[in-house]
Amino acid sequence: MGITAGLIGWFIVVELVSGLLQGYYVPLFSDIVHELGIHDSDVNWFEAAQLLLSALVLPILAKLGDMYGHKKILLISAILTAGASWWLAFSGDFWSFLIAWALQGFYVVWLPLEIALIFERGRRQNRGVSTTRRAAGLLVVGLQAGAIIGALAAGRIFAATGDLQTTLFIPAIAVTLVAIVIWLAVPESEPLPGRRLDTWGFVILAWGLLLVTGALVYMRMIGELNLGASGWIWVGVLLAAGVAMFWWFVRYELRQEDPAIDIRVLRKPEMWPVQATAFLVGISLLGAQGPLSTYAGTDSSLGYGLGLDATDRSNIIGVYLISLIIGAVVFAITSRKASPRVILIVASALVGIGYLLFLPFHTELWQVLLNLMIAGIGSGALVAAMPAAAAAAAPRGQTGIASALTNTTKTIGGTFASAVFGVLLAVGAGTVASQTAASLGGYLAVWAICAAGGFAAAAVLFFVPKVAFADTLPEELEQTAGESQII
């Protein structure tokens, strides 16, 4: 059976719920803080815990999908996410909520597994790459639409019910229904026989990810924890240990017949620029949203900032999310005729241009919105393109892990940026008229780094062969699969 509109439609529903999870809780954070009796700064630990768990489980679940079937792992991750969502609704203390919030991070593997399922089914019709590109654009539209719906619905449901627990039932119900949809409506892929789980490889990788992401989260919290110079020493130690673990991981994987992550595939010119792009785009896509929100709320009497209230700030985020949808739709349409390599390069350049425009133009609301729209269109196209491009560059049996790695590298890039941006914005804070506002120099540095990330991604993508990411003829497919070449 080939790819059907119905299958893609069901996956769009799954991504709507994924987006709902990502947008629903943010407007409720103040009420969650009050309900749990914690401090506003404690919310950072929710993000940190989910980020660490996601980074650890994403490559493992993706590999298990390649080995045993992508639907099985998609269903298991949906069930785990549903269980965590119900736990959140009934949590009455900080630690219980923190554990449930972290476990809810299993949803991060949904999109890579969906991409792998679509690609594997399209492969049988010799159009897996082109079909996956178009489907990926539609899935990202569903994801971003879900985020918008979640952000808009949460506050209104809470206002209507006046009860936080009842409000938290909504995402739990949604994920439960999605698990049923996956169970009944999604067909299974055909894994290659004879695969094995490289347990030690994943243990080494997990420790490397844990140490690096832990160091970056720790860096961001140094000021909040008042750790001073000793905190920076520990950040350096954790980073060095994480890099050492990654070096060990590469050496170990090169000796394995069925490695956790095939380093030889990552070295290919079709693959490493895509993974590098995911890291570089994660800088702005995941790391710049906090600074954007605080800049929009900064009192304009300081000579910068927009002085907007919470409602207007949420509207700016909404415009940015809509631009991501536009980028994903444009990618889905243009990928039918234009070169995927060219689309990736142009999209990365748009991210760089959008943030570069912030340097001279940031004092008026229309300027900020225009800059964000340009960067958002590029980011939306990249979010849709990168998992599909990675799947196209991977040999048969590794599409899930290749797609998932774009999420992992994007997350690490966003974590790195978030930590660095926190430091940059803290420098000079209190030296301006407001004791809480970051300096203009800090914001300019953030935008410059985001722009540099976009242009650097465009540059590395020139190393991708011009014929990459194209559909392959059946006889070529068998040959390249056997030689671990692109398909």
C-alpha positions in Angstrom: 0.0 0.0 0.0 1.3 3.5 -0.9 1.0 6.8 0.8 -2.6 8.0 1.0 -4.1 11.4 1.8 -5.9 9.7 4.7 -2.6 8.6 6.3 -1.1 12.1 6.0 -4.4 13.5 7.4 -4.2 11.3 10.5 -0.6 12.5 11.0 -1.7 16.1 10.7 -4.1 15.4 13.6 -1.3 13.9 15.6 0.8 17.1 15.0 -2.1 19.3 15.9 -2.1 17.6 19.3 1.7 17.9 19.5 1.4 21.6 18.9 -1.4 21.8 21.4 0.9 20.4 24.1 3.6 23.0 23.2 1.3 26.0 23.2 -1.4 25.1 25.8 0.5 25.3 29.1 2.5 28.6 28.5 -0.5 30.9 29.2 -1.2 28.9 32.4 2.2 29.1 34.0 1.3 31.9 36.4 -1.8 29.9 37.6 0.3 26.7 37.8 2.9 28.6 40.0 0.1 29.8 42.3 -1.5 26.3 42.4 1.8 24.6 43.3 2.9 27.3 45.7 6.3 27.8 44.0 8.3 30.8 42.6 8.1 32.0 39.1 11.8 31.1 38.5 11.0 27.4 39.3 9.2 27.2 36.0 12.6 27.0 34.4 13.1 23.6 36.0 10.1 22.2 34.0 11.7 23.2 30.7 15.1 21.9 31.8 13.8 18.5 33.0 11.8 17.9 29.8 14.7 19.1 27.6 17.1 16.6 29.2 14.7 13.7 29.0 13.8 14.5 25.4 17.5 14.7 24.4 18.1 11.3 26.0 15.1 9.3 24.7 14.7 10.8 21.2 17.6 8.9 19.5 16.8 5.7 21.4 13.1 5.6 20.5 13.9 6.5 16.8 16.3 3.6 16.6 13.8 1.3 18.2 11.3 2.4 15.5 13.8 1.5 12.8 14.3 -1.9 14.4 10.8 -3.0 15.4 8.4 -0.8 13.4 7.8 3.0 13.6 4.1 2.6 14.4 4.8 0.5 17.5 7.1 3.1 18.9 4.9 6.0 17.9 2.0 4.3 19.8 4.1 3.6 22.8 5.3 7.2 23.0 1.8 8.5 22.6 0.6 6.3 25.5 3.5 7.5 27.7 2.7 11.1 26.8 -1.0 10.5 27.6 -0.1 9.0 30.9 2.1 11.9 31.8 -0.6 14.4 30.7 -3.1 12.9 33.0 -0.5 12.9 35.8 0.0 16.6 35.3 -3.7 17.2 35.7 -3.7 15.4 39.1 -0.3 16.7 40.4 -0.6 18.7 43.5 3.0 19.4 44.4 6.2 20.7 42.6 8.1 17.4 42.4 5.2 15.4 41.1 4.4 18.0 38.5 8.1 18.2 37.5 8.4 14.5 36.9 5.1 14.4 34.9 6.2 17.4 32.9 9.5 15.7 32.0 7.8 12.4 31.0 5.4 14.4 28.7 8.5 15.1 26.6 8.1 11.7 24.9 6.0 13.5 22.2 9.3 14.9 20.7 9.7 11.6 18.7 6.3 11.9 17.0 7.3 13.9 14.0 10.5 12.0 13.2 8.6 8.7 13.4 5.8 10.1 11.1 8.4 11.2 8.6 10.0 7.8 8.6 6.6 6.0 8.2 5.7 8.3 5.2 9.2 7.9 3.7 9.2 4.1 4.0 5.8 3.7 2.4 6.6 6.2 -0.4 9.8 4.3 -1.1 7.8 1.4 -2.5 6.4 3.7 -5.1 9.8 5.2 -5.9 8.7 8.6 -4.8 9.5 8.5 -1.1 11.6 11.7 -1.1 9.3 14.0 -3.0 6.2 12.8 -1.2 7.9 13.1 2.2 8.9 16.7 1.5 5.3 17.7 0.7 3.9 15.8 3.6 6.4 17.3 6.0 5.3 20.8 5.1 1.7 19.9 5.9 2.7 18.2 9.2 4.5 21.4 10.3 1.4 23.4 9.4 -0.6 21.1 11.7 2.1 21.5 14.4 2.1 25.3 14.4 -1.7 25.5 14.0 -1.9 23.3 17.1 0.4 25.6 19.0 -1.7 28.6 18.1 -4.9 26.8 19.1 -3.4 25.6 22.3 -2.2 29.1 23.3 -5.6 30.7 22.5 -7.7 28.0 24.1 -6.0 27.5 27.4 -6.7 31.0 28.8 -10.3 30.9 27.6 -11.0 27.5 29.0 -9.5 28.5 32.4 -11.5 31.7 32.4 -14.7 29.8 31.6 -14.1 27.0 34.2 -12.2 28.8 36.9 -10.5 25.5 37.7 -7.0 24.6 36.8 -7.4 20.9 37.0 -10.4 20.9 34.7 -8.4 23.0 32.3 -5.5 20.5 32.3 -7.8 17.7 31.4 -8.1 19.0 27.9 -4.6 18.1 26.6 -4.7 14.8 28.5 -8.0 13.9 26.6 -6.5 15.1 23.3 -3.4 12.9 23.6 -5.5 9.9 24.7 -7.6 10.2 21.6 -4.5 10.5 19.4 -3.1 7.3 20.9 -6.4 5.6 19.8 -6.0 7.2 16.3 -2.5 5.8 16.0 -3.6 2.4 17.1 -6.5 2.1 14.7 -5.6 4.2 11.7 -1.8 4.1 11.2 -0.2 1.2 9.2 3.1 -0.3 10.3 6.4 0.1 8.4 8.6 -2.9 7.4 11.7 -2.9 9.6 14.8 -4.7 8.3 15.4 -8.1 10.0 18.6 -8.9 11.9 18.9 -5.5 13.6 20.2 -5.1 17.2 20.2 -2.3 19.7 23.7 -0.9 20.3 23.1 -0.6 24.1 26.6 0.6 25.0 26.6 3.1 22.2 23.3 4.7 23.5 24.6 4.7 27.1 27.7 6.7 26.0 25.6 9.0 23.8 23.1 9.5 26.7 25.9 10.5 29.0 27.3 12.9 26.4 23.9 14.6 25.9 23.2 14.7 29.6 26.5 16.4 30.4 26.4 18.9 27.6 22.7 19.9 27.9 23.1 19.8 31.7 26.1 22.2 31.5 24.1 24.6 29.2 21.0 24.6 31.5 23.3 25.1 34.5 24.9 28.0 32.7 21.5 29.7 32.2 20.7 29.3 35.9 24.0 30.5 37.4 22.5 34.0 38.0 19.3 32.7 39.5 21.2 30.3 41.9 23.9 33.0 42.7 26.7 30.6 42.1 29.3 33.1 41.0 32.7 31.9 39.7 32.3 28.4 41.0 29.3 28.0 38.8 31.3 28.8 35.7 34.0 26.3 36.7 31.4 23.5 36.9 30.0 24.5 33.5 33.4 24.2 32.0 33.9 20.8 33.7 30.6 19.5 32.5 31.1 20.7 28.9 34.6 19.2 28.8 33.3 15.9 30.1 30.5 15.9 27.5 32.8 16.6 24.6 35.0 13.7 25.9 32.0 11.4 25.9 31.1 12.4 22.3 34.7 11.7 21.2 34.5 8.3 22.9 31.1 7.7 21.3 32.4 8.4 17.7 35.4 6.1 18.3 33.2 3.3 19.7 30.5 3.6 16.9 33.1 3.3 14.1 33.9 -0.2 15.4 30.3 -1.4 15.5 28.5 -3.4 12.7 25.1 -2.0 13.6 25.8 1.2 15.5 23.4 3.3 17.5 24.2 6.2 15.0 26.1 5.4 11.8 28.9 8.0 11.9 29.8 7.0 8.3 26.4 8.2 7.2 26.7 11.4 9.2 30.0 12.1 7.4 28.3 12.1 4.0 27.9 15.4 2.2 24.1 14.8 1.9 23.8 14.4 5.7 26.2 16.5 7.8 25.2 19.9 6.4 21.5 19.1 7.2 22.4 18.2 10.8 24.6 21.3 11.1 21.7 23.4 9.7 19.4 22.0 12.4 21.9 23.0 15.1 22.3 26.5 13.7 18.6 27.2 13.1 17.9 25.9 16.6 19.8 29.0 17.8 17.1 31.4 16.7 14.1 29.0 16.5 14.3 27.8 20.1 16.7 30.3 21.7 15.4 33.7 20.7 11.8 33.5 21.7 12.5 34.4 25.3 14.6 37.5 24.4 11.9 38.5 21.9 9.2 38.4 24.6 11.2 40.4 27.1 12.3 43.0 24.5 8.6 43.5 23.5 7.7 44.1 27.1 10.6 46.5 27.9 9.5 50.0 28.6 10.1 52.1 25.5 11.0 55.1 27.6 14.5 53.5 27.9 15.0 54.3 24.2 14.4 50.7 23.0 11.8 48.1 23.6 8.1 48.2 22.6 6.4 48.5 26.0 3.7 46.0 25.2 1.5 44.2 27.7 1.1 40.4 27.9 -1.8 40.3 25.4 0.1 42.3 22.8 3.2 40.2 23.3 1.2 37.0 22.8 0.0 38.6 19.5 3.6 39.0 18.3 4.3 35.4 19.1 1.1 34.5 17.2 2.3 36.5 14.1 5.6 34.6 14.3 3.8 31.2 14.4 1.7 32.2 11.5 4.8 33.0 9.5 6.2 29.5 10.3 3.0 28.1 8.9 3.4 30.2 5.7 7.0 29.0 5.4 5.9 25.3 5.7 3.2 25.8 3.2 5.5 27.5 0.7 8.0 24.6 1.2 5.3 22.0 0.5 4.2 23.8 -2.7 7.7 24.7 -4.1 9.3 21.4 -3.3 7.4 19.8 -6.2 9.4 21.7 -8.8 12.3 23.6 -7.1 15.5 21.9 -6.0 15.3 21.0 -2.2 18.9 22.1 -1.8 18.1 25.5 -3.2 15.0 25.8 -0.9 17.1 25.0 2.1 19.7 27.6 1.2 17.1 30.3 0.6 15.2 29.5 3.8 18.4 29.7 5.9 19.3 33.0 4.2 15.8 34.4 5.1 16.5 33.5 8.8 19.8 35.4 8.6 18.2 38.4 6.8 15.3 38.6 9.2 17.5 38.8 12.3 20.0 41.0 10.6 17.3 43.6 10.0 16.8 43.8 13.8 20.1 45.5 14.2 19.0 48.8 12.5 15.2 48.4 12.7 13.8 47.5 16.2 12.2 50.6 17.6 8.7 50.3 16.0 6.2 47.4 16.2 5.9 47.2 12.4 9.7 46.8 12.1 9.7 43.9 14.6 6.8 42.2 13.0 8.3 42.5 9.5 11.7 41.1 10.7 10.0 38.2 12.4 7.8 37.4 9.4 10.9 37.2 7.2 12.8 35.0 9.7 9.7 33.0 10.4 9.0 32.1 6.8 12.5 30.8 6.5 12.3 28.9 9.8 9.0 27.3 8.9 10.4 26.0 5.6 13.5 24.6 7.4 11.4 22.9 10.2 9.5 21.1 7.4 12.5 20.4 5.2 15.2 19.1 7.6 13.6 15.8 8.8 12.7 14.9 5.2 16.1 15.8 3.9 17.8 13.7 6.6 15.5 10.8 5.8 16.4 11.1 2.1 20.1 11.0 2.9 19.9 8.0 5.2 20.2 4.3 4.1 17.2 2.0 4.4 16.6 1.1 8.0 18.0 4.4 9.4 15.3 6.9 8.3 13.9 7.2 11.8 17.1 7.9 13.6 18.3 10.3 10.9 15.1 12.3 11.1 15.2 12.3 14.9 18.8 13.6 14.9 17.7 16.8 13.3 15.4 17.4 16.4 18.3 16.5 18.7 20.8 18.8 17.1 18.1 21.6 16.9 17.4 21.2 20.6 21.0 21.3 21.5 21.4 24.4 19.4 18.5 26.0 21.1 19.7 25.1 24.5 23.2 26.4 23.8 21.7 29.7 22.5 19.3 30.0 25.4 22.2 29.7 27.9 24.4 32.2 26.0 21.6 34.6 25.5 20.8 34.5 29.2 24.3 35.6 30.0 24.3 38.3 27.3 21.1 39.8 28.5 22.3 39.7 32.1 25.4 41.8 31.2 24.4 45.4 31.7 21.1 44.6 33.4 20.6 47.2 36.1 22.9 49.7 34.5 20.0 51.2 32.6 17.1 53.2 34.0 15.2 50.0 34.9 16.7 47.6 37.3 15.2 44.6 35.6 15.7 45.5 31.9 18.5 44.0 29.8 20.7 46.4 27.9 20.2 47.2 24.3 23.7 45.9 23.6 22.6 42.5 24.9 19.6 42.4 22.6 21.8 43.5 19.6 24.2 40.7 20.4 21.4 38.1 20.5 20.1 39.2 17.1 23.5 39.2 15.6 24.1 35.7 16.7 20.8 34.5 15.3 21.6 36.2 12.0 25.0 34.6 11.9 23.4 31.2 12.5 21.1 31.6 9.6 23.9 32.7 7.2 26.2 30.0 8.4 23.5 27.4 7.7 23.1 28.7 4.2 26.9 28.5 3.7 27.2 24.9 4.9 24.3 23.8 2.7 26.4 24.7 -0.4 28.4 21.6 0.4 25.3 19.4 -0.3 25.6 17.8 -3.8 23.2 19.4 -6.3 21.5 16.1 -7.0 20.8 15.3 -3.4 17.3 14.5 -2.0 15.9 13.3 -5.3 13.8 10.3 -5.8 15.8 7.2 -6.8 15.1 4.6 -9.4 14.3 1.1 -8.1 17.6 -0.5 -9.3 19.6 2.4 -7.9 17.7 2.2 -4.7 18.7 -1.4 -4.1 22.4 -0.6 -4.9 22.6 2.5 -2.8 20.8 0.8 0.2 23.4 -1.9 0.2 26.2 0.6 0.0 24.7 3.0 2.6 24.4 5.7 0.1 21.6 8.2 -0.3 18.2 7.0 -1.5 
